[in-house]
Amino acid sequence: MKAMLLDRVTSVATDDAPLRAAEIPKPVPADKEILIAVSTCGVCHTELDEIEGRTTPASLPVVPGHEVVGYIESIGQSVRRFRPGDRVGVGWIHSSDGSDDENLSPAFRATGRDVNGGYAEFMTVGEDYAYPIPDIFSDEEAAPLLCAGAIGYRALRLCELKNGDRLGLTGFGGSAHLVLQLARHLYPDSPVYVFARDAASRQFAAELGADWTGPTDARAPNVCHAIIDTTPAWTPIVSALSNLAPGGRLMINAIRKEDSDKSILERLSYQKHLWMEREIKSVANICSRDIAEFLPIAAAIPIRPDVSLYTLEDANQALISLKRESVRGAKVLLVGKT
């Protein structure tokens, strides 16, 4: 089968071909596993973290990709939830121990990092970590919901907002543009402020209904009860804390942070940024519960992801654009028939 392989750690800032096109064996589903013919796969910033060595795969080569939508080709023994032909999605969680804190468990294995993912024509996953896709979504629309949307849902849930509380979003890419739509539905009376470094992203946020937009280091009209950071940088952290209300919570929704601007942390002031019981909480991985709960909510709204499409063979171009350019919405690979 066709696949795009990661077989070395490299910098996407300078390497124009971080992945290699290859023909690899088609996987066979084990007991309680399903074989998925991949239709689409979203492109996530976490792939950059894998490629650049911030969350290095357990072994190389590996097939990246963890926002997977496809159709069941065949099933292993003991599978009960699905049948061949069913449309399903797979997210960052490929398997874990099934506990309430399975995202924190040593048993957690990530799709496209610890096992082969969706940058290929076929992949396998246990039936407990595959999810029916609501009919309202096309394959292209569904792909970013499996990670960017579902992890955004987790971050928003962990904010513990009440309707009417002010929400900030710093960074406005694949996840935040979905969180904004979700917040508008779950907290209709809550103002949403968006902090983004480029004017195009701020305009996009305004089009989706943000109450206010400004640069990353701007001061919002009012302090926020919670702010969700989805950036790979440290500057938004310090700026977000300046916009956080006493007792407010900053959610850092990122697997890893890059080091290029880490020196900004030297400007962190305990009195200005942290005192008055402000909290900082990270979002670690994702649980099966998050995806299972989020997809029906996304369908009821309905959330409409803004997607840019690439072929599987153009995965390198999608990753380069994600790394080097301003991003609008989500990027999705067209892998198989839709």
C-alpha positions as CSV (number, residue, x, y, z in Angstrom):
1,M,0.0,0.0,0.0
2,K,1.0,3.6,-0.5
3,A,2.2,5.5,2.6
4,M,4.2,8.5,3.6
5,L,7.0,7.5,6.1
6,L,8.8,9.4,8.8
7,D,12.2,7.7,9.0
8,R,14.4,10.5,10.5
9,V,14.2,13.5,12.8
10,T,14.6,16.7,10.8
11,S,13.6,20.4,10.8
12,V,10.6,21.3,8.7
13,A,11.8,24.9,8.7
14,T,14.6,23.9,6.3
15,D,13.8,20.4,5.0
16,D,11.4,20.3,2.1
17,A,10.9,16.5,2.2
18,P,10.6,15.4,5.9
19,L,8.5,12.4,4.8
20,R,9.3,9.7,2.3
21,A,6.8,8.1,-0.1
22,A,7.0,4.4,0.1
23,E,5.2,1.1,-0.6
24,I,4.7,-0.9,2.6
25,P,2.8,-4.1,3.5
26,K,-1.0,-3.7,4.1
27,P,-1.7,-4.4,7.7
28,V,-3.9,-7.3,8.9
29,P,-6.3,-6.8,11.8
30,A,-5.6,-8.8,15.0
31,D,-8.3,-10.0,17.4
32,K,-10.6,-7.1,18.3
33,E,-9.1,-4.9,15.7
34,I,-10.5,-3.4,12.5
35,L,-8.8,-2.7,9.2
36,I,-9.7,0.8,7.9
37,A,-9.4,1.9,4.2
38,V,-8.3,5.5,4.9
39,S,-10.3,8.1,3.1
40,T,-8.9,11.3,4.6
41,C,-6.4,12.3,7.3
42,G,-6.0,15.6,8.9
43,V,-2.6,17.3,9.3
44,C,-1.8,18.3,12.9
45,H,0.9,20.4,14.5
46,T,1.8,17.4,16.6
47,E,3.2,15.8,13.4
48,L,5.7,18.6,13.4
49,D,6.6,17.8,17.0
50,E,7.2,14.1,15.9
51,I,9.3,15.1,12.9
52,E,11.4,17.6,14.7
53,G,12.0,15.4,17.7
54,R,10.0,17.1,20.5
55,T,7.8,13.9,20.8
56,T,9.9,11.3,19.1
57,P,8.3,8.1,17.8
58,A,9.1,5.0,19.7
59,S,10.7,3.6,16.6
60,L,11.4,4.6,13.0
61,P,10.2,4.4,10.4
62,V,6.5,5.2,11.3
63,V,3.5,6.3,9.3
64,P,2.3,9.6,10.9
65,G,-1.3,10.9,11.0
66,H,-3.9,10.8,13.8
67,E,-7.0,12.5,12.4
68,V,-8.2,9.6,10.4
69,V,-11.5,9.0,8.6
70,G,-12.1,5.8,6.6
71,Y,-14.3,2.8,5.9
72,I,-13.9,-0.6,7.5
73,E,-12.3,-3.0,5.0
74,S,-12.3,-6.1,7.3
75,I,-12.6,-7.0,11.0
76,G,-10.6,-9.3,13.3
77,Q,-12.1,-12.0,15.5
78,S,-14.3,-10.8,18.4
79,V,-15.2,-7.5,16.9
80,R,-18.8,-6.6,17.8
81,R,-19.3,-2.9,17.4
82,F,-18.6,-2.5,13.6
83,R,-19.0,-4.3,10.3
84,P,-17.2,-3.9,7.0
85,G,-18.3,-0.8,5.2
86,D,-19.0,1.3,8.3
87,R,-17.4,4.7,8.3
88,V,-15.3,5.4,11.4
89,G,-12.7,7.9,12.7
90,V,-9.6,7.5,14.7
91,G,-7.9,10.1,16.9
92,W,-4.6,10.6,18.7
93,I,-5.4,7.8,21.2
94,H,-4.8,4.5,19.5
95,S,-5.0,2.4,22.7
96,S,-4.8,2.7,26.5
97,D,-6.0,1.1,29.6
98,G,-9.6,2.3,29.4
99,S,-9.5,4.1,32.7
100,D,-11.0,7.5,33.4
101,D,-7.4,8.8,33.2
102,E,-6.3,6.7,30.2
103,N,-4.7,9.8,28.6
104,L,-2.2,9.9,31.5
105,S,-1.6,6.1,31.7
106,P,1.8,4.5,30.8
107,A,-0.3,2.3,28.6
108,F,-1.3,5.2,26.3
109,R,-0.2,4.7,22.7
110,A,-0.6,7.5,20.1
111,T,-1.8,7.0,16.6
112,G,0.9,7.9,14.1
113,R,3.7,8.1,16.7
114,D,3.7,4.8,18.6
115,V,1.9,2.8,15.9
116,N,1.3,3.5,12.2
117,G,-1.3,6.1,11.5
118,G,-3.3,7.6,8.7
119,Y,-0.8,8.9,6.1
120,A,-1.4,5.6,4.4
121,E,-4.0,3.8,2.4
122,F,-4.8,1.4,5.3
123,M,-4.4,1.2,9.1
124,T,-5.6,-0.9,12.0
125,V,-7.0,0.0,15.4
126,G,-8.8,-1.7,18.2
127,E,-12.6,-1.4,17.9
128,D,-12.8,0.5,21.2
129,Y,-10.8,3.4,19.8
130,A,-12.8,3.9,16.6
131,Y,-15.8,6.1,16.4
132,P,-18.8,6.3,14.1
133,I,-18.8,9.6,12.1
134,P,-22.1,11.5,12.0
135,D,-23.7,11.6,8.6
136,I,-23.8,15.4,8.5
137,F,-20.0,15.5,7.9
138,S,-18.1,14.8,4.8
139,D,-14.9,12.8,5.1
140,E,-12.9,16.0,4.6
141,E,-14.9,17.8,7.3
142,A,-14.8,15.0,9.8
143,A,-11.0,14.5,9.8
144,P,-10.0,17.6,11.9
145,L,-12.8,16.8,14.4
146,L,-11.0,13.7,15.5
147,C,-8.2,15.6,17.1
148,A,-8.3,19.4,16.7
149,G,-12.0,19.4,17.5
150,A,-12.0,16.7,20.2
151,I,-9.0,18.0,22.1
152,G,-10.4,21.5,21.9
153,Y,-13.6,20.1,23.5
154,R,-11.5,18.6,26.3
155,A,-9.7,21.9,26.8
156,L,-12.9,23.8,26.9
157,R,-14.5,21.3,29.3
158,L,-11.4,21.6,31.6
159,C,-11.9,25.4,31.7
160,E,-14.9,24.8,33.9
161,L,-16.7,27.8,32.4
162,K,-20.1,29.0,33.3
163,N,-22.3,30.6,30.7
164,G,-21.5,34.3,30.6
165,D,-17.8,33.8,31.6
166,R,-15.4,35.4,29.2
167,L,-13.2,33.0,27.2
168,G,-10.0,33.8,25.4
169,L,-8.4,31.9,22.6
170,T,-4.7,32.5,21.8
171,G,-3.6,31.2,18.5
172,F,-6.3,30.6,15.8
173,G,-5.6,27.6,13.7
174,G,-7.0,24.1,13.3
175,S,-8.3,23.6,16.9
176,A,-9.2,27.2,17.9
177,H,-11.5,27.8,14.9
178,L,-13.5,24.7,16.0
179,V,-13.5,25.7,19.7
180,L,-14.9,29.1,18.9
181,Q,-17.9,27.4,17.2
182,L,-18.3,25.0,20.1
183,A,-18.1,27.7,22.7
184,R,-20.8,29.8,20.9
185,H,-23.1,26.8,21.2
186,L,-22.3,25.6,24.8
187,Y,-21.9,29.1,26.3
188,P,-24.1,31.4,24.2
189,D,-23.7,34.4,26.6
190,S,-19.9,34.1,27.0
191,P,-17.9,36.7,25.1
192,V,-15.0,35.1,23.1
193,Y,-11.8,37.1,22.6
194,V,-9.2,35.9,20.1
195,F,-5.5,36.7,20.2
196,A,-3.6,35.9,17.0
197,R,-0.4,37.2,15.6
198,D,-1.5,37.8,12.0
199,A,-4.4,40.0,10.6
200,A,-5.8,37.2,8.4
201,S,-6.3,34.9,11.4
202,R,-8.0,37.7,13.4
203,Q,-10.3,38.4,10.4
204,F,-11.2,34.7,10.2
205,A,-12.0,34.7,13.9
206,A,-14.2,37.8,13.5
207,E,-16.0,36.0,10.6
208,L,-16.8,33.1,12.9
209,G,-18.2,35.3,15.6
210,A,-15.4,36.4,17.9
211,D,-16.5,39.3,20.0
212,W,-13.1,40.9,19.9
213,T,-9.8,40.1,18.2
214,G,-6.3,41.5,18.7
215,P,-2.6,40.7,18.4
216,T,-1.0,38.1,20.7
217,D,0.4,40.7,23.1
218,A,-2.8,42.9,23.1
219,R,-5.0,43.6,26.1
220,A,-8.6,42.4,25.8
221,P,-11.5,44.8,26.6
222,N,-12.0,42.8,29.9
223,V,-10.0,40.1,31.7
224,C,-10.9,36.5,30.8
225,H,-12.2,33.8,33.2
226,A,-10.3,31.2,31.1
227,I,-7.9,31.3,28.1
228,I,-7.0,28.3,25.9
229,D,-3.6,28.4,24.3
230,T,-3.1,26.3,21.1
231,T,0.2,27.7,20.0
232,P,3.7,26.1,19.9
233,A,5.3,29.2,21.4
234,W,5.9,30.7,24.9
235,T,5.1,34.4,24.2
236,P,1.4,33.7,24.1
237,I,1.6,32.2,27.6
238,V,3.0,35.3,29.2
239,S,0.6,37.5,27.3
240,A,-2.4,35.3,28.2
241,L,-1.6,35.5,31.9
242,S,-1.7,39.3,31.6
243,N,-5.3,38.9,30.3
244,L,-6.4,36.4,33.0
245,A,-8.8,37.3,35.8
246,P,-8.0,36.6,39.4
247,G,-8.9,32.9,39.9
248,G,-8.8,32.4,36.1
249,R,-7.4,29.4,34.4
250,L,-5.0,29.2,31.5
251,M,-5.3,25.9,29.5
252,I,-2.2,25.0,27.5
253,N,-3.5,22.8,24.7
254,A,-0.3,21.6,23.1
255,I,1.7,18.3,23.2
256,R,5.0,20.2,23.1
257,K,6.3,23.8,23.1
258,E,9.2,24.9,20.8
259,D,12.2,26.7,22.3
260,S,12.7,29.6,19.9
261,D,11.1,32.2,22.2
262,K,11.6,30.4,25.6
263,S,13.6,33.4,26.9
264,I,10.3,35.3,27.2
265,L,9.7,33.4,30.4
266,E,12.3,35.6,32.1
267,R,9.6,38.3,32.0
268,L,7.2,36.3,34.0
269,S,6.2,38.2,37.2
270,Y,4.7,36.3,40.1
271,Q,2.7,39.3,41.2
272,K,1.5,40.4,37.7
273,H,0.9,37.0,36.1
274,L,0.4,34.3,38.7
275,W,-0.8,35.8,42.0
276,M,-4.5,36.0,42.9
277,E,-4.9,32.2,42.5
278,R,-4.5,32.1,38.7
279,E,-4.1,28.6,37.4
280,I,-2.1,27.0,34.6
281,K,-3.2,23.6,33.5
282,S,-1.9,21.5,30.6
283,V,-4.1,19.3,28.3
284,A,-2.4,15.9,28.1
285,N,-3.4,13.7,25.1
286,I,-7.0,12.8,24.7
287,C,-9.4,10.2,26.1
288,S,-11.8,8.0,24.1
289,R,-14.6,9.8,26.1
290,D,-13.6,13.1,24.6
291,I,-14.1,12.0,21.0
292,A,-17.2,10.0,21.7
293,E,-18.9,12.9,23.4
294,F,-17.7,15.6,21.0
295,L,-18.8,14.1,17.7
296,P,-22.5,14.2,18.4
297,I,-22.3,17.7,19.8
298,A,-20.4,18.8,16.7
299,A,-23.1,17.3,14.6
300,A,-25.9,19.0,16.5
301,I,-24.4,22.5,16.2
302,P,-23.2,21.7,13.4
303,I,-19.6,22.7,13.5
304,R,-18.2,23.5,10.0
305,P,-14.4,23.0,9.8
306,D,-12.6,25.2,7.3
307,V,-10.3,22.8,5.4
308,S,-7.6,23.0,2.8
309,L,-7.1,19.8,0.8
310,Y,-3.9,18.0,-0.3
311,T,-3.2,14.6,-1.9
312,L,-1.4,12.0,0.2
313,E,1.6,12.5,-2.1
314,D,1.6,16.2,-1.2
315,A,1.8,15.6,2.6
316,N,5.2,17.3,2.7
317,Q,3.7,20.4,1.2
318,A,1.0,20.5,3.8
319,L,3.5,20.1,6.6
320,I,5.7,22.8,5.2
321,S,2.8,25.2,4.9
322,L,1.7,24.4,8.5
323,K,5.2,25.2,9.7
324,R,6.2,28.2,7.6
325,E,2.9,30.0,6.7
326,S,-0.1,31.6,8.3
327,V,-2.7,28.9,8.7
328,R,-6.5,29.2,8.1
329,G,-8.5,26.4,9.5
330,A,-7.3,22.8,9.1
331,K,-5.3,20.9,6.5
332,V,-6.6,17.5,5.3
333,L,-5.0,14.8,3.1
334,L,-7.1,13.0,0.5
335,V,-5.9,9.5,0.8
336,G,-8.5,7.2,-0.7
337,K,-12.0,7.2,-2.3
338,T,-14.6,9.3,-0.5
